[in-house]
Amino acid sequence: MNIRNIAIIAHVDHGKTTLVDQLLKMSGTFRDNEEVTSMDSNAIEQERGITILAKTTALNYKGCRINILDTPGHADFGGEVERIMNMVDGVLLVVDAYEGTMPQTRFVLKKALEAGVTPVVVVNKIDKESARPKEVVDEVLDLFIELGADLEQLEFPVVYASGLAGTSSLDPDPATQEHTMDPILDMIINYIPAPDVNEDGGLQFQPALLDYNDFVGRIGIGRVKRGKMKVNEMVSCVRIDGSIKQFRIQKMFGYMGLKRIEVTEAKAGDIVAIAGLPDIEVGETVCTVGSEEALPLLRIDEPTLQMTFGVNTSPFCGREGKILTARKIEERLMKETERDVSLRVEPNDSESFIVSGRGELHLSILIENMRREGFELQVSKPEVIVKEIDGVKCEPYEDVQVDVPEEYVGSVIEALGNREGVMENMHSADGQVRLTYTVPSRGLIGFMTEFMTMTKGYGMLNHTFKEYRKMAGATVGERKLGVLVSMENGKATAYALGQLEDRGVMFIEPGADVYEGMVVGEHSHDNDLAVNVVKGKKLTNTRASGSDHTVVLKRPRLMSLETCLDYINSDELVEVTPASFRIRKKILNTNERKKFDAKK
């Protein structure tokens, strides 16, 4: 059968997943009465509108089978993009018709060009009033040249589309858009090559992605590079360390639409998932028994951030969650490493674990998933992983691109300067300024909330990992202001909160349960302050006019999980339960904490 294997790559939020949904809908992959659910099936993906895990799907069009891999656009999941390039022969590079090329566009395109796959450019969101398709195509061409594309890659074809409206055409004029996705599908068939494979040689299959289910264990997803394989066949696996292990293929899955379907046979060029080896790893090679030839290993992105996940030790432990023990937390973390290759879990002490990942988003999504499953845990401030290279202490650095209205440029430059950022470029047009920086990853932890406040929500910040460099200054990324810490247990009263309002910003409302050592607000100075938020008003039998006015409080600052992780300092923890997030000090007792701080 005629096959095309393609990946869809783009900057986060440029419309990859919406486009794939439309391709499936319009190619007749679904029956008329079948409801098309989105490719982003995970609840968090749907809420945030981002793709977290790469998805495999397939459709039939004009007698050709098109296998499509929808990749994550976020830098934290960049390792998946790199490995997927190993499974495909072409990419659809999706670019927003107004925003143009962005940091992740550059990142994913670089991976595609390095892998030598054939690119097709889709200028999406052409129906936006602010669309500027011709300039965007020029920007894409400049980016190709800058990334060292060869002449063949520079001859890329362009399709103009609107994933949301389900229209496309080969002309940049929005008036020529037609309600069909055929121009894109035709371009895939005519322009992207079929897999160049040998069906008759010995088997070579390399998993590039992992999945897991409780019935068959670990599942390796990849492309058959050579030969054929069948269910129940005995095969050899060349492990990462070079050893060989034989196993039987128990199950094999192919893809059609959004369903994973069981298949009995796969041949060179097919993208399939196999089960049978419980500890199969990304980059190993499955071969015919007796003719073991390993394919080159795939590079897996090293973690750059780590956090401590521990058992909840606050006085409120067990109130809101069902799963509390260290054993259960360890089981859940180990299960996550079965399908997430860039996650590392090591024991810290009997009650906590060090979890390393690709970035704040990577780790916060794991915490959010655990919280929804009924876990209670406490997590520490994310820290960068420091490496020693040639005897020099090095830390990860990131490429940062900031787009802000002109009036906020001064404060952004000052803030990034304080975080050891080095400006590489500055470009302004139509009242908007684009700044390019190199910043230590440490300087970006906790920066997002400050940045959004500073630019009143109008700023956009994107970053991708660049390289390890010599350590920057000592105190990059610690919070400048102190916090208000409760010194009593009980319920917060409006009277007490009203008296503390001039001391800073509150995080809680009257009636909230608090305990000693819990952070209840932000101090307006740089030191921590122990406060009593449960104090009631002393009642007397005398009445004076005006003494009984109602307390009108300012709105407290609402803290999401990401905001809490961004906010805390190294002597604080976030208590995470299915119902709430609380910030607390590591040492809860007020006097003990004072003694500890005095020693410092």
C-alpha positions as CSV (number, residue, x, y, z in Angstrom):
1,M,0.0,0.0,0.0
2,N,1.1,3.6,-0.7
3,I,2.3,5.2,2.6
4,R,3.3,8.7,3.7
5,N,4.7,9.3,7.2
6,I,4.5,12.9,8.3
7,A,4.9,14.9,11.5
8,I,3.1,18.2,12.2
9,I,5.4,20.7,13.9
10,A,4.9,24.3,15.1
11,H,5.3,26.8,17.9
12,V,2.9,26.2,20.8
13,D,-0.7,27.4,20.0
14,H,-0.2,27.9,16.2
15,G,-3.0,25.4,15.5
16,K,-1.4,22.0,14.9
17,T,-4.0,19.9,16.7
18,T,-7.0,21.8,15.2
19,L,-5.5,21.3,11.7
20,V,-5.1,17.5,12.3
21,D,-8.7,17.3,13.6
22,Q,-9.9,19.0,10.3
23,L,-7.7,16.7,8.1
24,L,-9.3,13.6,9.8
25,K,-12.8,15.1,9.5
26,M,-12.5,16.1,5.8
27,S,-10.7,13.0,4.5
28,G,-13.8,10.9,5.4
29,T,-12.0,9.0,8.1
30,F,-15.1,9.3,10.3
31,R,-18.6,8.2,9.4
32,D,-21.2,11.0,9.2
33,N,-22.9,10.0,12.5
34,E,-19.5,9.7,14.3
35,E,-18.6,12.5,16.6
36,V,-15.0,13.8,16.1
37,T,-13.3,14.2,19.4
38,S,-10.1,16.2,19.5
39,M,-6.7,14.6,19.2
40,D,-5.9,16.2,22.6
41,S,-7.7,13.6,24.6
42,N,-6.2,14.2,28.1
43,A,-8.3,16.6,30.3
44,I,-5.3,18.9,31.0
45,E,-4.5,19.2,27.3
46,Q,-8.1,20.2,26.6
47,E,-8.2,22.8,29.4
48,R,-4.9,24.4,28.6
49,G,-5.2,24.0,24.8
50,I,-1.7,22.4,24.5
51,T,-0.4,19.1,23.3
52,I,1.6,17.3,26.0
53,L,2.1,13.9,24.5
54,A,2.8,13.1,20.8
55,K,-0.2,11.5,19.2
56,T,-0.3,9.1,16.3
57,T,-3.2,9.0,13.9
58,A,-3.7,7.8,10.3
59,L,-6.1,8.5,7.4
60,N,-6.7,7.1,4.0
61,Y,-6.9,9.5,1.0
62,K,-6.9,8.7,-2.7
63,G,-5.7,5.2,-2.1
64,C,-2.8,6.4,0.1
65,R,-2.3,5.7,3.8
66,I,-1.1,8.9,5.6
67,N,0.3,8.4,9.1
68,I,0.3,11.7,11.0
69,L,2.2,12.4,14.2
70,D,1.0,15.5,16.1
71,T,3.9,16.7,18.2
72,P,4.0,18.9,21.3
73,G,5.0,22.6,20.6
74,H,6.3,23.3,24.1
75,A,10.1,23.3,24.7
76,D,9.7,21.1,27.8
77,F,8.6,18.2,25.4
78,G,11.2,19.0,22.7
79,G,12.9,15.5,23.2
80,E,9.8,13.9,21.7
81,V,9.9,16.1,18.6
82,E,13.5,15.1,18.0
83,R,12.8,11.4,18.2
84,I,9.7,11.6,16.0
85,M,11.8,13.0,13.2
86,N,13.3,9.5,13.1
87,M,10.0,8.0,12.2
88,V,8.8,10.3,9.4
89,D,9.9,11.4,5.8
90,G,8.3,14.8,5.8
91,V,6.9,17.5,8.1
92,L,4.0,20.0,7.9
93,L,5.5,23.2,9.4
94,V,2.5,25.2,10.7
95,V,3.0,28.9,11.2
96,D,0.5,31.5,12.5
97,A,-0.4,34.0,9.7
98,Y,0.0,36.9,12.1
99,E,2.7,35.9,14.7
100,G,5.1,34.4,12.1
101,T,8.1,32.5,13.2
102,M,8.5,32.1,17.0
103,P,11.2,30.5,19.2
104,Q,9.7,27.0,19.1
105,T,9.2,27.3,15.3
106,R,12.9,27.7,15.1
107,F,13.5,24.9,17.5
108,V,11.3,22.3,15.8
109,L,12.4,23.3,12.3
110,K,16.0,22.9,13.3
111,K,15.3,19.4,14.4
112,A,13.5,18.6,11.1
113,L,16.2,20.0,8.9
114,E,18.9,18.2,10.9
115,A,17.0,14.9,10.3
116,G,16.8,15.7,6.5
117,V,13.1,15.4,6.2
118,T,11.0,17.1,3.4
119,P,9.2,20.3,4.6
120,V,5.8,21.6,3.6
121,V,4.8,25.0,5.1
122,V,1.2,25.6,6.1
123,V,0.4,29.3,6.9
124,N,-2.5,28.8,9.4
125,K,-5.2,31.2,10.7
126,I,-5.3,33.0,7.3
127,D,-8.8,34.3,8.2
128,K,-7.4,36.5,11.0
129,E,-8.0,40.2,10.3
130,S,-4.4,40.9,11.2
131,A,-3.0,38.1,8.9
132,R,0.1,39.0,6.9
133,P,0.8,35.8,4.9
134,K,3.4,37.2,2.5
135,E,5.6,38.6,5.2
136,V,5.3,35.4,7.2
137,V,6.4,33.3,4.2
138,D,9.5,35.6,3.9
139,E,10.2,35.2,7.6
140,V,10.0,31.4,7.2
141,L,12.4,31.5,4.2
142,D,14.8,33.6,6.3
143,L,14.6,31.1,9.1
144,F,15.3,28.2,6.6
145,I,18.4,30.0,5.3
146,E,19.6,30.9,8.8
147,L,19.3,27.3,9.9
148,G,21.4,26.1,7.0
149,A,18.8,24.4,4.8
150,D,20.0,22.9,1.5
151,L,18.7,24.1,-1.8
152,E,16.2,21.3,-2.1
153,Q,14.7,22.1,1.4
154,L,14.5,25.9,0.4
155,E,12.1,25.0,-2.5
156,F,9.3,24.3,0.0
157,P,5.7,24.5,-1.1
158,V,3.2,26.7,0.8
159,V,-0.5,26.1,1.6
160,Y,-2.7,28.8,3.2
161,A,-5.4,27.5,5.6
162,S,-7.6,28.1,8.5
163,G,-7.8,25.0,10.8
164,L,-10.7,26.5,12.8
165,A,-12.9,27.2,9.7
166,G,-11.7,24.1,7.8
167,T,-10.7,26.0,4.7
168,S,-7.5,26.0,2.6
169,S,-6.0,27.1,-0.8
170,L,-2.7,27.6,-2.5
171,D,-3.2,31.4,-2.8
172,P,-2.3,33.9,0.0
173,D,-5.5,35.9,-0.7
174,P,-8.1,34.9,2.0
175,A,-10.9,35.3,-0.6
176,T,-9.7,32.2,-2.4
177,Q,-10.2,29.9,0.6
178,E,-12.5,26.9,0.0
179,H,-14.1,24.6,2.5
180,T,-11.8,21.7,2.0
181,M,-8.5,20.3,3.2
182,D,-7.6,18.7,-0.2
183,P,-4.8,21.2,-1.1
184,I,-2.9,20.1,2.0
185,L,-3.6,16.3,1.5
186,D,-2.6,16.6,-2.2
187,M,0.6,18.4,-1.2
188,I,1.5,15.6,1.2
189,I,0.9,12.9,-1.4
190,N,2.7,14.7,-4.3
191,Y,5.5,16.3,-2.4
192,I,6.5,14.2,0.5
193,P,8.3,11.0,-0.5
194,A,7.1,7.5,0.4
195,P,9.3,5.6,2.9
196,D,12.5,4.4,1.3
197,V,12.6,0.9,2.8
198,N,13.5,-2.7,2.1
199,E,10.7,-5.1,2.9
200,D,12.8,-8.2,2.2
201,G,15.7,-7.7,4.5
202,G,16.1,-8.7,8.2
203,L,13.7,-7.0,10.6
204,Q,14.7,-3.6,12.1
205,F,12.3,-1.8,14.3
206,Q,13.2,1.0,16.7
207,P,10.8,2.5,19.3
208,A,10.9,6.3,19.4
209,L,8.0,6.8,21.9
210,L,6.7,4.8,24.8
211,D,3.2,4.1,26.1
212,Y,2.0,2.0,29.0
213,N,-1.1,0.1,30.0
214,D,-1.8,-2.2,32.9
215,F,-2.7,-5.2,30.8
216,V,0.3,-5.5,28.5
217,G,2.9,-3.3,30.3
218,R,5.2,-1.1,28.3
219,I,4.5,-0.4,24.6
220,G,7.1,0.7,22.1
221,I,5.9,3.0,19.3
222,G,8.1,3.3,16.2
223,R,8.5,2.7,12.5
224,V,9.5,-0.6,10.9
225,K,12.8,0.4,9.2
226,R,13.3,-2.9,7.3
227,G,11.7,-6.3,6.9
228,K,8.4,-7.5,8.4
229,M,7.2,-8.6,11.8
230,K,4.2,-10.7,13.0
231,V,2.3,-11.2,16.3
232,N,3.6,-14.2,18.2
233,E,6.9,-14.2,16.4
234,M,10.2,-14.6,18.4
235,V,12.5,-11.6,17.9
236,S,15.7,-10.2,19.4
237,C,16.1,-6.8,21.1
238,V,19.5,-5.2,21.0
239,R,19.6,-3.3,24.3
240,I,21.2,0.1,24.8
241,D,24.2,-1.5,26.5
242,G,24.7,-3.8,23.5
243,S,23.4,-7.0,25.1
244,I,20.7,-9.1,23.3
245,K,17.4,-10.3,24.7
246,Q,14.8,-12.5,22.9
247,F,11.1,-12.0,23.4
248,R,7.8,-12.9,21.8
249,I,5.6,-10.1,20.3
250,Q,2.4,-10.4,22.2
251,K,0.4,-7.6,20.6
252,M,0.8,-5.2,17.8
253,F,-1.3,-2.0,17.2
254,G,-1.7,0.2,14.2
255,Y,-3.6,3.5,14.0
256,M,-6.7,4.6,12.2
257,G,-8.4,7.9,12.9
258,L,-8.2,8.4,16.7
259,K,-8.4,4.6,17.4
260,R,-5.6,2.2,18.1
261,I,-6.4,-1.0,16.3
262,E,-4.9,-4.5,16.7
263,V,-3.0,-5.7,13.7
264,T,-1.3,-9.1,13.1
265,E,1.5,-8.0,10.7
266,A,3.6,-4.9,9.9
267,K,6.0,-4.3,7.1
268,A,8.8,-1.7,6.4
269,G,7.4,1.8,6.5
270,D,4.5,1.1,8.9
271,I,4.2,3.0,12.2
272,V,3.1,0.5,14.8
273,A,3.2,-0.1,18.6
274,I,4.4,-3.4,20.0
275,A,4.0,-5.1,23.4
276,G,5.9,-8.1,24.8
277,L,9.1,-6.8,26.3
278,P,8.2,-5.3,29.7
279,D,11.3,-3.0,29.9
280,I,11.7,-2.0,26.2
281,E,13.5,1.3,26.0
282,V,13.5,4.2,23.4
283,G,16.3,3.7,20.9
284,E,16.7,-0.1,21.2
285,T,16.5,-2.2,18.0
286,V,14.1,-5.1,17.5
287,C,15.6,-7.6,15.0
288,T,15.1,-11.0,13.5
289,V,16.6,-13.7,15.7
290,G,20.1,-14.5,14.5
291,S,20.7,-11.4,12.4
292,E,21.0,-8.6,15.0
293,E,22.0,-5.3,13.5
294,A,21.5,-2.3,15.8
295,L,20.3,1.1,14.5
296,P,22.1,4.2,15.8
297,L,20.9,5.2,19.3
298,L,18.4,8.0,19.7
299,R,19.3,11.0,21.8
300,I,17.1,11.6,24.8
301,D,17.0,15.1,26.2
302,E,18.6,15.2,29.7
303,P,16.5,16.7,32.5
304,T,17.5,20.3,33.4
305,L,15.2,20.8,36.5
306,Q,14.6,18.9,39.7
307,M,12.2,19.0,42.6
308,T,11.6,17.0,45.7
309,F,8.2,15.3,46.0
310,G,7.4,14.2,49.5
311,V,4.7,12.9,51.8
312,N,2.4,15.7,53.1
313,T,3.6,16.5,56.6
314,S,1.2,19.5,57.3
315,P,-1.4,19.4,60.1
316,F,-4.1,19.1,57.4
317,C,-2.6,15.8,56.0
318,G,-5.4,13.4,55.0
319,R,-8.3,15.9,55.0
320,E,-8.7,16.3,51.3
321,G,-6.8,13.4,49.6
322,K,-7.1,9.7,49.7
323,I,-3.6,8.6,48.7
324,L,-0.9,9.8,51.2
325,T,1.8,7.2,51.7
326,A,5.4,7.3,50.4
327,R,5.0,3.8,48.9
328,K,2.0,4.9,46.8
329,I,3.7,8.1,45.7
330,E,6.8,6.1,44.7
331,E,4.6,3.6,42.7
332,R,2.9,6.4,40.9
333,L,6.2,8.2,40.0
334,M,7.7,4.9,38.8
335,K,4.7,4.2,36.6
336,E,5.2,7.7,35.0
337,T,8.8,6.8,34.1
338,E,7.5,3.8,32.2
339,R,6.0,6.1,29.5
340,D,8.0,9.3,30.0
341,V,11.6,8.8,29.0
342,S,12.9,12.3,30.0
343,L,11.7,11.9,33.7
344,R,14.1,10.6,36.3
345,V,13.1,9.5,39.9
346,E,15.6,8.8,42.7
347,P,14.9,8.2,46.4
348,N,15.9,11.2,48.6
349,D,15.0,9.8,52.1
350,S,12.3,7.4,53.3
351,E,9.6,10.0,52.8
352,S,10.6,11.9,49.7
353,F,11.9,11.5,46.1
354,I,14.0,13.7,43.8
355,V,12.1,14.0,40.5
356,S,14.0,15.5,37.5
357,G,12.4,16.7,34.3
358,R,12.7,19.0,31.3
359,G,11.1,22.1,32.8
360,E,8.5,23.6,35.1
361,L,5.6,22.7,32.8
362,H,6.8,19.1,32.5
363,L,6.9,18.7,36.3
364,S,3.7,20.8,37.1
365,I,1.7,18.6,34.7
366,L,2.8,15.5,36.5
367,I,1.8,17.1,39.9
368,E,-1.6,18.2,38.4
369,N,-2.3,14.6,37.2
370,M,-1.4,13.2,40.6
371,R,-3.6,15.7,42.4
372,R,-6.6,14.8,40.2
373,E,-6.0,11.1,41.0
374,G,-6.5,11.8,44.7
375,F,-2.8,12.2,45.9
376,E,-1.7,14.5,48.6
377,L,2.0,15.6,48.5
378,Q,4.3,18.4,49.2
379,V,6.8,19.7,46.6
380,S,9.9,21.9,46.9
381,K,11.0,24.8,44.7
382,P,12.3,23.7,41.3
383,E,16.1,23.8,41.1
384,V,18.3,23.6,38.0
385,I,20.6,20.6,37.7
386,V,24.2,21.7,37.9
387,K,26.8,19.7,36.0
388,E,30.5,19.7,36.2
389,I,32.1,20.0,32.7
390,D,35.9,19.9,32.6
391,G,36.1,20.8,36.2
392,V,33.9,23.9,35.9
393,K,30.5,24.1,37.5
394,C,27.9,24.7,34.7
395,E,24.2,25.3,34.6
396,P,21.6,25.3,31.8
397,Y,21.0,28.4,29.8
398,E,17.9,29.2,27.6
399,D,17.2,31.3,24.5
400,V,14.4,33.7,25.5
401,Q,12.2,35.7,23.1
402,V,10.0,38.5,24.6
403,D,7.3,40.4,22.7
404,V,6.1,43.4,24.6
405,P,4.4,46.8,23.9
406,E,6.9,49.6,23.9
407,E,5.9,51.2,27.2
408,Y,7.0,48.1,29.2
409,V,10.4,47.6,27.5
410,G,12.4,49.4,30.2
411,S,11.1,47.4,33.1
412,V,11.5,44.0,31.2
413,I,15.1,44.9,30.3
414,E,15.8,45.8,34.0
415,A,14.2,42.6,35.3
416,L,16.1,40.3,32.9
417,G,19.3,42.2,33.6
418,N,18.8,41.5,37.4
419,R,18.5,37.8,36.5
420,E,21.8,37.7,34.6
421,G,20.2,37.9,31.2
422,V,22.3,39.0,28.2
423,M,20.5,40.8,25.4
424,E,21.3,39.4,21.9
425,N,18.9,41.4,19.8
426,M,16.2,44.1,19.9
427,H,13.7,44.8,17.1
428,S,10.7,47.1,17.1
429,A,7.7,47.5,14.8
430,D,4.2,49.0,15.1
431,G,4.6,49.8,18.8
432,Q,5.6,46.2,19.6
433,V,9.2,45.3,20.6
434,R,10.8,41.9,20.2
435,L,13.8,41.2,22.6
436,T,16.1,38.2,22.3
437,Y,18.0,37.1,25.4
438,T,20.2,34.4,26.7
439,V,19.3,33.8,30.4
440,P,20.3,31.1,32.9
441,S,17.4,28.7,33.5
442,R,17.6,29.6,37.2
443,G,16.7,33.2,36.3
444,L,13.5,32.1,34.6
445,I,12.2,30.1,37.6
446,G,9.5,32.3,39.1
447,F,9.8,35.0,36.4
448,M,6.6,34.3,34.5
449,T,4.2,35.7,37.2
450,E,6.4,38.8,37.7
451,F,6.6,39.3,33.9
452,M,2.8,39.1,33.5
453,T,2.2,41.7,36.2
454,M,4.9,43.9,34.8
455,T,3.4,43.9,31.3
456,K,-0.2,43.9,32.5
457,G,-0.8,40.7,30.7
458,Y,0.2,42.1,27.2
459,G,3.7,40.5,27.1
460,M,4.6,37.2,25.5
461,L,7.6,35.2,26.7
462,N,8.9,32.0,25.0
463,H,12.1,30.1,25.9
464,T,14.0,27.0,24.8
465,F,17.0,25.2,26.2
466,K,20.2,26.3,24.6
467,E,23.3,24.7,26.3
468,Y,25.2,24.3,29.6
469,R,27.5,27.2,30.5
470,K,29.5,28.4,33.4
471,M,27.4,29.2,36.5
472,A,26.1,32.8,36.7
473,G,25.9,35.0,39.9
474,A,25.0,33.4,43.2
475,T,21.4,34.6,43.9
476,V,19.7,34.5,40.6
477,G,15.9,33.9,40.8
478,E,15.2,34.2,44.6
479,R,12.1,36.2,45.5
480,K,12.8,39.7,46.7
481,L,9.8,40.2,49.1
482,G,9.2,38.3,52.3
483,V,5.9,36.6,53.3
484,L,3.3,36.8,56.1
485,V,3.3,33.5,58.0
486,S,0.5,32.4,60.3
487,M,1.6,31.8,64.0
488,E,-1.7,30.2,65.1
489,N,-4.0,27.3,64.1
490,G,-7.7,28.0,63.4
491,K,-10.0,29.9,61.0
492,A,-9.0,33.3,59.6
493,T,-11.2,36.2,60.7
494,A,-12.2,39.3,58.7
495,Y,-11.2,41.4,61.7
496,A,-7.6,40.1,61.8
497,L,-7.2,40.2,58.0
498,G,-8.5,43.8,58.0
499,Q,-5.8,44.9,60.5
500,L,-3.0,43.2,58.4
501,E,-4.0,44.7,55.0
502,D,-1.4,47.5,55.2
503,R,1.3,44.9,55.8
504,G,1.0,43.3,52.3
505,V,-1.2,41.3,50.0
506,M,-3.3,38.4,51.3
507,F,-3.6,34.9,49.8
508,I,-6.6,33.8,51.9
509,E,-10.2,34.8,52.5
510,P,-12.0,35.1,55.9
511,G,-13.1,31.6,57.1
512,A,-10.1,29.8,55.5
513,D,-8.5,27.1,57.7
514,V,-4.9,28.0,58.6
515,Y,-2.1,26.3,60.6
516,E,1.1,27.6,62.2
517,G,3.8,28.0,59.6
518,M,1.4,28.4,56.6
519,V,2.1,31.3,54.3
520,V,-1.0,33.6,54.3
521,G,0.2,36.5,52.3
522,E,3.1,38.5,50.8
523,H,4.9,41.0,53.0
524,S,5.5,44.5,51.6
525,H,9.1,44.3,52.8
526,D,12.0,41.9,52.2
527,N,11.7,40.0,55.6
528,D,9.2,37.4,56.7
529,L,6.6,38.4,59.4
530,A,4.8,36.0,61.7
531,V,1.1,37.2,62.0
532,N,-2.0,36.2,63.8
533,V,-4.9,35.9,61.3
534,V,-7.3,34.0,63.6
535,K,-7.7,36.8,66.2
536,G,-11.3,37.8,66.9
537,K,-12.6,41.2,68.0
538,K,-12.8,41.7,71.8
539,L,-16.4,42.4,72.6
540,T,-17.3,44.9,75.3
541,N,-20.7,46.1,76.5
542,T,-20.1,49.7,75.5
543,R,-21.1,51.1,72.2
544,A,-19.6,54.0,70.4
545,S,-20.9,55.4,67.1
546,G,-18.7,54.4,64.2
547,S,-17.0,51.5,66.0
548,D,-19.1,48.8,64.4
549,H,-18.4,49.6,60.7
550,T,-18.2,46.6,58.4
551,V,-14.7,45.4,57.4
552,V,-14.3,45.7,53.6
553,L,-11.3,43.6,52.5
554,K,-9.4,43.7,49.3
555,R,-9.6,40.7,47.0
556,P,-6.9,38.1,48.0
557,R,-4.4,37.0,45.3
558,L,-5.5,33.7,43.9
559,M,-2.6,31.2,43.5
560,S,-2.6,28.5,40.8
561,L,-0.2,25.5,41.0
562,E,2.3,27.1,38.5
563,T,2.1,30.4,40.4
564,C,2.8,28.7,43.7
565,L,5.8,26.8,42.3
566,D,7.1,30.0,40.7
567,Y,6.6,31.9,43.9
568,I,8.2,29.8,46.7
569,N,11.8,30.3,48.0
570,S,14.1,27.4,48.9
571,D,12.9,27.4,52.6
572,E,9.3,26.9,51.5
573,L,7.1,24.0,50.2
574,V,3.8,23.8,48.2
575,E,1.3,21.5,49.8
576,V,-0.8,20.0,47.0
577,T,-4.1,18.2,47.6
578,P,-7.1,17.4,45.3
579,A,-8.9,20.5,46.6
580,S,-6.3,23.1,47.3
581,F,-2.7,24.4,47.1
582,R,-1.1,25.9,50.2
583,I,2.3,27.5,50.6
584,R,4.1,26.6,53.9
585,K,7.4,27.0,55.5
586,K,9.6,23.9,55.8
587,I,9.9,24.6,59.5
588,L,6.4,25.1,60.8
589,N,7.1,26.1,64.4
590,T,7.6,29.9,64.6
591,N,10.3,29.9,67.4
592,E,12.3,27.1,65.8
593,R,12.2,28.9,62.5
594,K,13.4,32.2,64.1
595,K,16.4,30.2,65.7
596,F,17.2,28.6,62.3
597,D,17.1,32.0,60.5
598,A,19.3,33.6,63.2
599,K,21.9,30.8,62.6
600,K,22.0,31.6,58.9
